[in-house]
Amino acid sequence: MAYDPTIYLGCAAHYLRGRPPYSRALPATLENELQLDGSGRFLDVGCGPGTLVFDLAAHFEEALGIDPDADMLAEAAREGAQRCLNHVGWVRACAEDLARMDLGQFKLVTFGQSFHWTDRERVADAVYDLLVPGGAMVLIAHEREGRPQPKGPGHPEVPHEAVRAVVDRFLGARRRAGHGYSRRHADRYEDALARTRFGVPQTIFCPGRNDIVRDADGVLAGCFSTSFAAPHLFGERLAEFAVAVRAELAKHSPSGLFWDWPGDTGLVIARKSD
């Protein structure tokens, strides 16, 4: 599928602040499941500003993030330099480019909330060829549905539905995505992977963070980090939208603080045979 460079236009500056972090147990869980020992190479596809790379790079000799958005990669490089991660690199490319790129082989390839943007089966087959024997492809995402909600820190939850209603008022009820609209796949990631050389994957969960507290600026950053509420979509009404969201949030929390529970961190693990 053709890449639309406006999907995340203007989102990069808001991403690290606006997106909730993955489970603290994610690195240890992958270390245990995949027998990571500090050796080998790691690739994150659709890396954005480097969230997963920064979480997992310490478990490998070399880490690489690829993303088609130049602004996301600039944020990733800036953050990586601040962390003095000299064994991390960044490449501007789409997932569909993997088959023709000379990237070498990897012990782990991850997709953090990015696999749905790709030609899934074609990309999974390309990843299979990039993995060393026994390596794994892991799809990582926040999962709220069906997961037991923990006790929070005492603040009201972010009123996501109310905020989404404000987005709909400005942009319409159909989810925007760059020049077009978001589309859902008819089946699950697991179904797509089962049709590839990987076969049926394994799904496990890590306990999600229950301590994330946001103010109105943080909630707005979360909005502006998404494809369906990317800043450019609002045009000249961007400031008006921000005022409307702040007004809505004020109705839900006298303190101006909110608990943001993203759900547990779900891992769909597909392994390459030895």
Order of alpha helices (4+ residues) and beta strands (2+ residues): alpha-alpha-beta-alpha-beta-alpha-beta-beta-alpha-beta-alpha-beta-beta-alpha-beta-beta-alpha-alpha-beta-beta
